[in-house]
């Protein structure tokens, strides 16, 4: 499984995830604690004008690799992560201003 060779996203947002357990007692008091030892990261990648060719490559990779993990290198930091798709879909919308250009977003989660 590999991330497709496509243009870098025009914007990336990130999350730092560390789940916790919460328990509430009859007295009204609560206790919290970390559910996992390691925090994970998640990203949403956005393209404002993806080409038809890059969209085809991305959708093909998604269809093949959904449910698997693969190596993704953050285009700004050059740090590599083992990730999987964070959603059961890839959202895309044709841009009315440019022919054959798409607004696309993809969710990735660290594995």
Backbone as XML, in Angstrom:
<?xml version="1.0"?>
<chain id="A" units="angstrom">
  <residue number="1" name="UNK">
    <atom name="N" x="0.833" y="-1.165" z="0.000"/>
    <atom name="CA" x="0.000" y="0.000" z="0.000"/>
    <atom name="C" x="0.888" y="1.243" z="0.000"/>
  </residue>
  <residue number="2" name="UNK">
    <atom name="N" x="0.605" y="2.158" z="-0.881"/>
    <atom name="CA" x="1.384" y="3.396" z="-0.939"/>
    <atom name="C" x="0.461" y="4.576" z="-1.204"/>
  </residue>
  <residue number="3" name="UNK">
    <atom name="N" x="0.872" y="5.718" z="-0.712"/>
    <atom name="CA" x="0.177" y="6.958" z="-1.014"/>
    <atom name="C" x="0.455" y="7.286" z="-2.475"/>
  </residue>
  <residue number="4" name="UNK">
    <atom name="N" x="-0.559" y="7.712" z="-3.230"/>
    <atom name="CA" x="-0.337" y="7.971" z="-4.650"/>
    <atom name="C" x="0.580" y="9.175" z="-4.885"/>
  </residue>
  <residue number="5" name="UNK">
    <atom name="N" x="1.245" y="9.179" z="-6.027"/>
    <atom name="CA" x="2.090" y="10.301" z="-6.408"/>
    <atom name="C" x="1.199" y="11.363" z="-7.043"/>
  </residue>
  <residue number="6" name="UNK">
    <atom name="N" x="0.808" y="12.333" z="-6.227"/>
    <atom name="CA" x="-0.069" y="13.414" z="-6.675"/>
    <atom name="C" x="0.467" y="14.729" z="-6.124"/>
  </residue>
  <residue number="7" name="UNK">
    <atom name="N" x="-0.077" y="15.842" z="-6.606"/>
    <atom name="CA" x="0.357" y="17.158" z="-6.141"/>
    <atom name="C" x="0.100" y="17.299" z="-4.639"/>
  </residue>
  <residue number="8" name="UNK">
    <atom name="N" x="0.938" y="18.066" z="-3.980"/>
    <atom name="CA" x="0.779" y="18.307" z="-2.540"/>
    <atom name="C" x="-0.523" y="19.060" z="-2.285"/>
  </residue>
  <residue number="9" name="UNK">
    <atom name="N" x="-1.148" y="18.815" z="-1.134"/>
    <atom name="CA" x="-2.380" y="19.528" z="-0.827"/>
    <atom name="C" x="-2.135" y="21.023" z="-0.656"/>
  </residue>
  <residue number="10" name="UNK">
    <atom name="N" x="-3.184" y="21.805" z="-0.892"/>
    <atom name="CA" x="-3.056" y="23.250" z="-0.730"/>
    <atom name="C" x="-3.198" y="23.669" z="0.727"/>
  </residue>
  <residue number="11" name="UNK">
    <atom name="N" x="-3.773" y="22.784" z="1.556"/>
    <atom name="CA" x="-3.931" y="23.068" z="2.989"/>
    <atom name="C" x="-4.032" y="21.755" z="3.750"/>
  </residue>
  <residue number="12" name="UNK">
    <atom name="N" x="-3.481" y="21.742" z="4.969"/>
    <atom name="CA" x="-3.561" y="20.573" z="5.841"/>
    <atom name="C" x="-3.948" y="21.044" z="7.235"/>
  </residue>
  <residue number="13" name="UNK">
    <atom name="N" x="-4.966" y="20.411" z="7.818"/>
    <atom name="CA" x="-5.281" y="20.653" z="9.219"/>
    <atom name="C" x="-4.946" y="19.390" z="9.991"/>
  </residue>
  <residue number="14" name="UNK">
    <atom name="N" x="-4.585" y="19.545" z="11.251"/>
    <atom name="CA" x="-4.188" y="18.391" z="12.043"/>
    <atom name="C" x="-4.879" y="18.329" z="13.383"/>
  </residue>
  <residue number="15" name="UNK">
    <atom name="N" x="-4.876" y="17.137" z="13.973"/>
    <atom name="CA" x="-5.422" y="16.904" z="15.311"/>
    <atom name="C" x="-4.437" y="16.032" z="16.075"/>
  </residue>
  <residue number="16" name="UNK">
    <atom name="N" x="-4.383" y="16.235" z="17.360"/>
    <atom name="CA" x="-3.583" y="15.417" z="18.264"/>
    <atom name="C" x="-4.577" y="14.707" z="19.164"/>
  </residue>
  <residue number="17" name="UNK">
    <atom name="N" x="-4.680" y="13.389" z="19.040"/>
    <atom name="CA" x="-5.734" y="12.625" z="19.691"/>
    <atom name="C" x="-5.194" y="11.766" z="20.830"/>
  </residue>
  <residue number="18" name="UNK">
    <atom name="N" x="-5.810" y="11.884" z="21.991"/>
    <atom name="CA" x="-5.496" y="10.989" z="23.107"/>
    <atom name="C" x="-6.795" y="10.792" z="23.893"/>
  </residue>
  <residue number="19" name="UNK">
    <atom name="N" x="-7.420" y="9.663" z="23.681"/>
    <atom name="CA" x="-8.711" y="9.369" z="24.301"/>
    <atom name="C" x="-8.565" y="9.182" z="25.803"/>
  </residue>
  <residue number="20" name="UNK">
    <atom name="N" x="-9.669" y="9.407" z="26.513"/>
    <atom name="CA" x="-9.662" y="9.221" z="27.959"/>
    <atom name="C" x="-10.913" y="8.476" z="28.422"/>
  </residue>
  <residue number="21" name="UNK">
    <atom name="N" x="-10.769" y="7.793" z="29.540"/>
    <atom name="CA" x="-11.902" y="7.152" z="30.214"/>
    <atom name="C" x="-12.515" y="8.183" z="31.151"/>
  </residue>
  <residue number="22" name="UNK">
    <atom name="N" x="-13.827" y="8.183" z="31.272"/>
    <atom name="CA" x="-14.523" y="9.050" z="32.217"/>
    <atom name="C" x="-15.505" y="8.198" z="32.996"/>
  </residue>
  <residue number="23" name="UNK">
    <atom name="N" x="-15.472" y="8.317" z="34.295"/>
    <atom name="CA" x="-16.411" y="7.583" z="35.142"/>
    <atom name="C" x="-17.018" y="8.554" z="36.147"/>
  </residue>
  <residue number="24" name="UNK">
    <atom name="N" x="-18.338" y="8.529" z="36.258"/>
    <atom name="CA" x="-19.036" y="9.395" z="37.200"/>
    <atom name="C" x="-19.618" y="8.537" z="38.322"/>
  </residue>
  <residue number="25" name="UNK">
    <atom name="N" x="-19.458" y="8.976" z="39.569"/>
    <atom name="CA" x="-19.934" y="8.246" z="40.726"/>
    <atom name="C" x="-21.264" y="8.817" z="41.206"/>
  </residue>
  <residue number="26" name="UNK">
    <atom name="N" x="-21.942" y="8.049" z="42.043"/>
    <atom name="CA" x="-23.233" y="8.475" z="42.586"/>
    <atom name="C" x="-23.126" y="9.789" z="43.346"/>
  </residue>
  <residue number="27" name="UNK">
    <atom name="N" x="-21.986" y="10.060" z="43.899"/>
    <atom name="CA" x="-21.779" y="11.297" z="44.658"/>
    <atom name="C" x="-21.670" y="12.515" z="43.753"/>
  </residue>
  <residue number="28" name="UNK">
    <atom name="N" x="-21.590" y="12.288" z="42.435"/>
    <atom name="CA" x="-21.445" y="13.391" z="41.496"/>
    <atom name="C" x="-20.005" y="13.651" z="41.087"/>
  </residue>
  <residue number="29" name="UNK">
    <atom name="N" x="-19.090" y="13.057" z="41.810"/>
    <atom name="CA" x="-17.676" y="13.226" z="41.474"/>
    <atom name="C" x="-17.345" y="12.362" z="40.265"/>
  </residue>
  <residue number="30" name="UNK">
    <atom name="N" x="-16.293" y="12.729" z="39.575"/>
    <atom name="CA" x="-15.884" y="11.945" z="38.411"/>
    <atom name="C" x="-14.383" y="11.698" z="38.442"/>
  </residue>
  <residue number="31" name="UNK">
    <atom name="N" x="-14.004" y="10.671" z="37.731"/>
    <atom name="CA" x="-12.594" y="10.297" z="37.599"/>
    <atom name="C" x="-12.296" y="10.184" z="36.119"/>
  </residue>
  <residue number="32" name="UNK">
    <atom name="N" x="-11.124" y="10.641" z="35.730"/>
    <atom name="CA" x="-10.694" y="10.559" z="34.338"/>
    <atom name="C" x="-9.291" y="9.982" z="34.282"/>
  </residue>
  <residue number="33" name="UNK">
    <atom name="N" x="-9.017" y="9.293" z="33.201"/>
    <atom name="CA" x="-7.680" y="8.743" z="33.004"/>
    <atom name="C" x="-7.449" y="8.453" z="31.538"/>
  </residue>
  <residue number="34" name="UNK">
    <atom name="N" x="-6.207" y="8.418" z="31.151"/>
    <atom name="CA" x="-5.862" y="8.168" z="29.754"/>
    <atom name="C" x="-6.298" y="6.769" z="29.332"/>
  </residue>
  <residue number="35" name="UNK">
    <atom name="N" x="-6.900" y="6.672" z="28.171"/>
    <atom name="CA" x="-7.328" y="5.383" z="27.635"/>
    <atom name="C" x="-6.170" y="4.687" z="26.928"/>
  </residue>
  <residue number="36" name="UNK">
    <atom name="N" x="-5.257" y="5.469" z="26.365"/>
    <atom name="CA" x="-4.116" y="4.937" z="25.629"/>
    <atom name="C" x="-2.833" y="5.576" z="26.148"/>
  </residue>
  <residue number="37" name="UNK">
    <atom name="N" x="-1.747" y="4.888" z="26.005"/>
    <atom name="CA" x="-0.463" y="5.417" z="26.435"/>
    <atom name="C" x="0.080" y="6.420" z="25.424"/>
  </residue>
  <residue number="38" name="UNK">
    <atom name="N" x="-0.145" y="6.155" z="24.156"/>
    <atom name="CA" x="0.420" y="6.976" z="23.094"/>
    <atom name="C" x="-0.669" y="7.813" z="22.438"/>
  </residue>
  <residue number="39" name="UNK">
    <atom name="N" x="-0.394" y="9.074" z="22.232"/>
    <atom name="CA" x="-1.313" y="9.943" z="21.493"/>
    <atom name="C" x="-1.089" y="9.729" z="20.000"/>
  </residue>
  <residue number="40" name="UNK">
    <atom name="N" x="-2.131" y="9.875" z="19.236"/>
    <atom name="CA" x="-2.050" y="9.709" z="17.787"/>
    <atom name="C" x="-2.399" y="11.013" z="17.094"/>
  </residue>
  <residue number="41" name="UNK">
    <atom name="N" x="-2.042" y="11.091" z="15.842"/>
    <atom name="CA" x="-2.328" y="12.277" z="15.044"/>
    <atom name="C" x="-3.326" y="11.930" z="13.947"/>
  </residue>
  <residue number="42" name="UNK">
    <atom name="N" x="-4.027" y="12.951" z="13.506"/>
    <atom name="CA" x="-4.945" y="12.819" z="12.376"/>
    <atom name="C" x="-4.860" y="14.103" z="11.560"/>
  </residue>
  <residue number="43" name="UNK">
    <atom name="N" x="-5.081" y="13.980" z="10.265"/>
    <atom name="CA" x="-4.992" y="15.127" z="9.368"/>
    <atom name="C" x="-6.163" y="15.121" z="8.392"/>
  </residue>
  <residue number="44" name="UNK">
    <atom name="N" x="-6.547" y="16.304" z="7.969"/>
    <atom name="CA" x="-7.431" y="16.456" z="6.822"/>
    <atom name="C" x="-6.636" y="17.209" z="5.770"/>
  </residue>
  <residue number="45" name="UNK">
    <atom name="N" x="-6.523" y="16.598" z="4.595"/>
    <atom name="CA" x="-5.797" y="17.195" z="3.486"/>
    <atom name="C" x="-6.804" y="17.812" z="2.525"/>
  </residue>
  <residue number="46" name="UNK">
    <atom name="N" x="-6.531" y="19.033" z="2.080"/>
    <atom name="CA" x="-7.418" y="19.748" z="1.176"/>
    <atom name="C" x="-6.672" y="20.145" z="-0.097"/>
  </residue>
  <residue number="47" name="UNK">
    <atom name="N" x="-7.321" y="19.982" z="-1.207"/>
    <atom name="CA" x="-6.833" y="20.489" z="-2.486"/>
    <atom name="C" x="-7.903" y="21.426" z="-3.031"/>
  </residue>
  <residue number="48" name="UNK">
    <atom name="N" x="-7.498" y="22.612" z="-3.455"/>
    <atom name="CA" x="-8.468" y="23.574" z="-3.965"/>
    <atom name="C" x="-8.651" y="23.459" z="-5.472"/>
  </residue>
  <residue number="49" name="UNK">
    <atom name="N" x="-7.712" y="22.836" z="-6.174"/>
    <atom name="CA" x="-7.806" y="22.716" z="-7.639"/>
    <atom name="C" x="-7.072" y="21.465" z="-8.115"/>
  </residue>
  <residue number="50" name="UNK">
    <atom name="N" x="-7.526" y="20.288" z="-7.674"/>
    <atom name="CA" x="-6.883" y="19.030" z="-8.060"/>
    <atom name="C" x="-7.238" y="18.687" z="-9.509"/>
  </residue>
  <residue number="51" name="UNK">
    <atom name="N" x="-6.255" y="18.187" z="-10.229"/>
    <atom name="CA" x="-6.489" y="17.786" z="-11.620"/>
    <atom name="C" x="-7.296" y="16.492" z="-11.676"/>
  </residue>
  <residue number="52" name="UNK">
    <atom name="N" x="-7.884" y="16.245" z="-12.829"/>
    <atom name="CA" x="-8.638" y="15.006" z="-13.033"/>
    <atom name="C" x="-7.731" y="13.793" z="-12.869"/>
  </residue>
  <residue number="53" name="UNK">
    <atom name="N" x="-6.517" y="13.885" z="-13.383"/>
    <atom name="CA" x="-5.557" y="12.790" z="-13.294"/>
    <atom name="C" x="-5.213" y="12.467" z="-11.835"/>
  </residue>
  <residue number="54" name="UNK">
    <atom name="N" x="-4.940" y="13.505" z="-11.028"/>
    <atom name="CA" x="-4.625" y="13.280" z="-9.615"/>
    <atom name="C" x="-5.835" y="12.731" z="-8.867"/>
  </residue>
  <residue number="55" name="UNK">
    <atom name="N" x="-7.033" y="13.220" z="-9.192"/>
    <atom name="CA" x="-8.233" y="12.693" z="-8.549"/>
    <atom name="C" x="-8.412" y="11.214" z="-8.881"/>
  </residue>
  <residue number="56" name="UNK">
    <atom name="N" x="-8.207" y="10.857" z="-10.138"/>
    <atom name="CA" x="-8.313" y="9.443" z="-10.536"/>
    <atom name="C" x="-7.318" y="8.582" z="-9.759"/>
  </residue>
  <residue number="57" name="UNK">
    <atom name="N" x="-6.076" y="9.069" z="-9.603"/>
    <atom name="CA" x="-5.053" y="8.326" z="-8.854"/>
    <atom name="C" x="-5.434" y="8.178" z="-7.386"/>
  </residue>
  <residue number="58" name="UNK">
    <atom name="N" x="-5.943" y="9.246" z="-6.791"/>
    <atom name="CA" x="-6.334" y="9.209" z="-5.389"/>
    <atom name="C" x="-7.503" y="8.255" z="-5.165"/>
  </residue>
  <residue number="59" name="UNK">
    <atom name="N" x="-8.514" y="8.325" z="-6.023"/>
    <atom name="CA" x="-9.676" y="7.444" z="-5.874"/>
    <atom name="C" x="-9.304" y="5.984" z="-6.102"/>
  </residue>
  <residue number="60" name="UNK">
    <atom name="N" x="-8.383" y="5.741" z="-7.029"/>
    <atom name="CA" x="-7.918" y="4.379" z="-7.269"/>
    <atom name="C" x="-7.190" y="3.829" z="-6.046"/>
  </residue>
  <residue number="61" name="UNK">
    <atom name="N" x="-6.295" y="4.637" z="-5.467"/>
    <atom name="CA" x="-5.561" y="4.217" z="-4.265"/>
    <atom name="C" x="-6.527" y="3.982" z="-3.108"/>
  </residue>
  <residue number="62" name="UNK">
    <atom name="N" x="-7.505" y="4.851" z="-2.953"/>
    <atom name="CA" x="-8.503" y="4.702" z="-1.893"/>
    <atom name="C" x="-9.279" y="3.396" z="-2.073"/>
  </residue>
  <residue number="63" name="UNK">
    <atom name="N" x="-9.693" y="3.110" z="-3.288"/>
    <atom name="CA" x="-10.430" y="1.880" z="-3.556"/>
    <atom name="C" x="-9.617" y="0.635" z="-3.270"/>
  </residue>
  <residue number="64" name="UNK">
    <atom name="N" x="-8.324" y="0.699" z="-3.510"/>
    <atom name="CA" x="-7.437" y="-0.440" z="-3.289"/>
    <atom name="C" x="-6.997" y="-0.564" z="-1.835"/>
  </residue>
  <residue number="65" name="UNK">
    <atom name="N" x="-6.682" y="0.567" z="-1.196"/>
    <atom name="CA" x="-6.028" y="0.562" z="0.113"/>
    <atom name="C" x="-6.953" y="0.806" z="1.297"/>
  </residue>
  <residue number="66" name="UNK">
    <atom name="N" x="-8.227" y="1.079" z="1.081"/>
    <atom name="CA" x="-9.143" y="1.341" z="2.185"/>
    <atom name="C" x="-9.122" y="0.154" z="3.151"/>
  </residue>
  <residue number="67" name="UNK">
    <atom name="N" x="-8.959" y="0.442" z="4.434"/>
    <atom name="CA" x="-8.886" y="-0.622" z="5.436"/>
    <atom name="C" x="-7.472" y="-1.088" z="5.718"/>
  </residue>
  <residue number="68" name="UNK">
    <atom name="N" x="-6.504" y="-0.604" z="4.969"/>
    <atom name="CA" x="-5.100" y="-0.974" z="5.164"/>
    <atom name="C" x="-4.317" y="0.246" z="5.651"/>
  </residue>
  <residue number="69" name="UNK">
    <atom name="N" x="-3.086" y="0.010" z="6.057"/>
    <atom name="CA" x="-2.215" y="1.121" z="6.422"/>
    <atom name="C" x="-1.153" y="1.302" z="5.349"/>
  </residue>
  <residue number="70" name="UNK">
    <atom name="N" x="-0.605" y="2.496" z="5.305"/>
    <atom name="CA" x="0.431" y="2.823" z="4.320"/>
    <atom name="C" x="1.270" y="3.963" z="4.859"/>
  </residue>
  <residue number="71" name="UNK">
    <atom name="N" x="2.389" y="4.215" z="4.222"/>
    <atom name="CA" x="3.277" y="5.296" z="4.635"/>
    <atom name="C" x="2.900" y="6.566" z="3.895"/>
  </residue>
  <residue number="72" name="UNK">
    <atom name="N" x="2.706" y="7.630" z="4.648"/>
    <atom name="CA" x="2.422" y="8.959" z="4.092"/>
    <atom name="C" x="3.459" y="9.920" z="4.637"/>
  </residue>
  <residue number="73" name="UNK">
    <atom name="N" x="4.065" y="10.715" z="3.782"/>
    <atom name="CA" x="5.053" y="11.701" z="4.194"/>
    <atom name="C" x="4.416" y="13.081" z="4.154"/>
  </residue>
  <residue number="74" name="UNK">
    <atom name="N" x="4.425" y="13.743" z="5.314"/>
    <atom name="CA" x="3.864" y="15.094" z="5.407"/>
    <atom name="C" x="4.660" y="16.003" z="4.471"/>
  </residue>
  <residue number="75" name="UNK">
    <atom name="N" x="3.992" y="16.681" z="3.524"/>
    <atom name="CA" x="4.728" y="17.446" z="2.517"/>
    <atom name="C" x="5.454" y="18.678" z="3.048"/>
  </residue>
  <residue number="76" name="UNK">
    <atom name="N" x="5.089" y="19.178" z="4.223"/>
    <atom name="CA" x="5.751" y="20.370" z="4.767"/>
    <atom name="C" x="6.861" y="20.033" z="5.745"/>
  </residue>
  <residue number="77" name="UNK">
    <atom name="N" x="6.704" y="18.950" z="6.503"/>
    <atom name="CA" x="7.706" y="18.596" z="7.514"/>
    <atom name="C" x="8.626" y="17.469" z="7.069"/>
  </residue>
  <residue number="78" name="UNK">
    <atom name="N" x="8.257" y="16.765" z="5.999"/>
    <atom name="CA" x="8.991" y="15.597" z="5.487"/>
    <atom name="C" x="9.031" y="14.446" z="6.495"/>
  </residue>
  <residue number="79" name="UNK">
    <atom name="N" x="8.171" y="14.466" z="7.503"/>
    <atom name="CA" x="8.069" y="13.381" z="8.470"/>
    <atom name="C" x="7.150" y="12.308" z="7.906"/>
  </residue>
  <residue number="80" name="UNK">
    <atom name="N" x="7.573" y="11.044" z="7.983"/>
    <atom name="CA" x="6.758" y="9.928" z="7.489"/>
    <atom name="C" x="5.963" y="9.319" z="8.627"/>
  </residue>
  <residue number="81" name="UNK">
    <atom name="N" x="4.711" y="8.965" z="8.340"/>
    <atom name="CA" x="3.807" y="8.360" z="9.307"/>
    <atom name="C" x="3.173" y="7.124" z="8.682"/>
  </residue>
  <residue number="82" name="UNK">
    <atom name="N" x="2.860" y="6.136" z="9.511"/>
    <atom name="CA" x="2.033" y="5.015" z="9.085"/>
    <atom name="C" x="0.598" y="5.423" z="9.366"/>
  </residue>
  <residue number="83" name="UNK">
    <atom name="N" x="-0.210" y="5.462" z="8.321"/>
    <atom name="CA" x="-1.575" y="5.983" z="8.431"/>
    <atom name="C" x="-2.558" y="5.068" z="7.719"/>
  </residue>
  <residue number="84" name="UNK">
    <atom name="N" x="-3.809" y="5.361" z="7.925"/>
    <atom name="CA" x="-4.899" y="4.755" z="7.184"/>
    <atom name="C" x="-5.914" y="5.846" z="6.888"/>
  </residue>
  <residue number="85" name="UNK">
    <atom name="N" x="-6.858" y="5.563" z="6.020"/>
    <atom name="CA" x="-7.899" y="6.546" z="5.735"/>
    <atom name="C" x="-8.785" y="6.689" z="6.963"/>
  </residue>
  <residue number="86" name="UNK">
    <atom name="N" x="-9.117" y="7.919" z="7.309"/>
    <atom name="CA" x="-9.890" y="8.191" z="8.509"/>
    <atom name="C" x="-11.389" y="8.191" z="8.300"/>
  </residue>
  <residue number="87" name="UNK">
    <atom name="N" x="-11.826" y="8.020" z="7.074"/>
    <atom name="CA" x="-13.262" y="8.020" z="6.782"/>
    <atom name="C" x="-13.542" y="7.000" z="5.687"/>
  </residue>
  <residue number="88" name="UNK">
    <atom name="N" x="-14.800" y="6.698" z="5.527"/>
    <atom name="CA" x="-15.222" y="5.747" z="4.500"/>
    <atom name="C" x="-15.489" y="6.427" z="3.173"/>
  </residue>
  <residue number="89" name="UNK">
    <atom name="N" x="-15.002" y="7.649" z="3.034"/>
    <atom name="CA" x="-15.286" y="8.400" z="1.811"/>
    <atom name="C" x="-14.189" y="9.415" z="1.530"/>
  </residue>
  <residue number="90" name="UNK">
    <atom name="N" x="-14.133" y="9.850" z="0.297"/>
    <atom name="CA" x="-13.329" y="10.995" z="-0.112"/>
    <atom name="C" x="-14.308" y="11.992" z="-0.703"/>
  </residue>
  <residue number="91" name="UNK">
    <atom name="N" x="-14.282" y="13.209" z="-0.183"/>
    <atom name="CA" x="-15.189" y="14.238" z="-0.676"/>
    <atom name="C" x="-14.532" y="15.021" z="-1.802"/>
  </residue>
  <residue number="92" name="UNK">
    <atom name="N" x="-15.265" y="15.203" z="-2.900"/>
    <atom name="CA" x="-14.759" y="16.044" z="-3.980"/>
    <atom name="C" x="-15.909" y="16.781" z="-4.634"/>
  </residue>
  <residue number="93" name="UNK">
    <atom name="N" x="-15.571" y="17.950" z="-5.172"/>
    <atom name="CA" x="-16.563" y="18.823" z="-5.780"/>
    <atom name="C" x="-15.889" y="19.504" z="-6.961"/>
  </residue>
  <residue number="94" name="UNK">
    <atom name="N" x="-16.562" y="19.518" z="-8.087"/>
    <atom name="CA" x="-15.971" y="20.182" z="-9.244"/>
    <atom name="C" x="-16.001" y="21.686" z="-9.024"/>
  </residue>
  <residue number="95" name="UNK">
    <atom name="N" x="-14.897" y="22.323" z="-9.325"/>
    <atom name="CA" x="-14.791" y="23.766" z="-9.154"/>
    <atom name="C" x="-15.412" y="24.451" z="-10.366"/>
  </residue>
  <residue number="96" name="UNK">
    <atom name="N" x="-16.363" y="25.320" z="-10.114"/>
    <atom name="CA" x="-17.035" y="26.016" z="-11.206"/>
    <atom name="C" x="-16.150" y="27.011" z="-11.930"/>
  </residue>
  <residue number="97" name="UNK">
    <atom name="N" x="-15.079" y="27.441" z="-11.261"/>
    <atom name="CA" x="-14.199" y="28.447" z="-11.857"/>
    <atom name="C" x="-13.170" y="27.851" z="-12.810"/>
  </residue>
  <residue number="98" name="UNK">
    <atom name="N" x="-12.835" y="26.577" z="-12.611"/>
    <atom name="CA" x="-11.809" y="25.938" z="-13.445"/>
    <atom name="C" x="-12.341" y="24.625" z="-13.992"/>
  </residue>
  <residue number="99" name="UNK">
    <atom name="N" x="-12.191" y="24.445" z="-15.276"/>
    <atom name="CA" x="-12.637" y="23.212" z="-15.911"/>
    <atom name="C" x="-11.694" y="22.078" z="-15.515"/>
  </residue>
  <residue number="100" name="UNK">
    <atom name="N" x="-12.263" y="20.918" z="-15.204"/>
    <atom name="CA" x="-11.507" y="19.722" z="-14.829"/>
    <atom name="C" x="-10.608" y="19.924" z="-13.608"/>
  </residue>
  <residue number="101" name="UNK">
    <atom name="N" x="-11.019" y="20.777" z="-12.693"/>
    <atom name="CA" x="-10.325" y="20.968" z="-11.412"/>
    <atom name="C" x="-11.318" y="20.693" z="-10.300"/>
  </residue>
  <residue number="102" name="UNK">
    <atom name="N" x="-10.852" y="20.031" z="-9.237"/>
    <atom name="CA" x="-11.745" y="19.590" z="-8.178"/>
    <atom name="C" x="-11.270" y="20.080" z="-6.817"/>
  </residue>
  <residue number="103" name="UNK">
    <atom name="N" x="-12.211" y="20.427" z="-5.977"/>
    <atom name="CA" x="-11.949" y="20.670" z="-4.566"/>
    <atom name="C" x="-12.092" y="19.310" z="-3.879"/>
  </residue>
  <residue number="104" name="UNK">
    <atom name="N" x="-11.040" y="18.891" z="-3.169"/>
    <atom name="CA" x="-10.998" y="17.535" z="-2.611"/>
    <atom name="C" x="-10.539" y="17.600" z="-1.154"/>
  </residue>
  <residue number="105" name="UNK">
    <atom name="N" x="-11.104" y="16.719" z="-0.323"/>
    <atom name="CA" x="-10.608" y="16.580" z="1.054"/>
    <atom name="C" x="-10.520" y="15.098" z="1.403"/>
  </residue>
  <residue number="106" name="UNK">
    <atom name="N" x="-9.460" y="14.754" z="2.138"/>
    <atom name="CA" x="-9.189" y="13.368" z="2.546"/>
    <atom name="C" x="-8.772" y="13.378" z="4.008"/>
  </residue>
  <residue number="107" name="UNK">
    <atom name="N" x="-9.338" y="12.456" z="4.790"/>
    <atom name="CA" x="-8.956" y="12.300" z="6.196"/>
    <atom name="C" x="-7.970" y="11.145" z="6.331"/>
  </residue>
  <residue number="108" name="UNK">
    <atom name="N" x="-6.875" y="11.383" z="7.051"/>
    <atom name="CA" x="-5.892" y="10.350" z="7.370"/>
    <atom name="C" x="-5.741" y="10.266" z="8.877"/>
  </residue>
  <residue number="109" name="UNK">
    <atom name="N" x="-5.543" y="9.045" z="9.406"/>
    <atom name="CA" x="-5.313" y="8.834" z="10.828"/>
    <atom name="C" x="-4.070" y="7.991" z="11.031"/>
  </residue>
  <residue number="110" name="UNK">
    <atom name="N" x="-3.253" y="8.381" z="11.989"/>
    <atom name="CA" x="-2.058" y="7.618" z="12.310"/>
    <atom name="C" x="-2.462" y="6.251" z="12.851"/>
  </residue>
  <residue number="111" name="UNK">
    <atom name="N" x="-1.767" y="5.226" z="12.390"/>
    <atom name="CA" x="-2.094" y="3.845" z="12.803"/>
    <atom name="C" x="-1.269" y="3.427" z="13.995"/>
  </residue>
</chain>
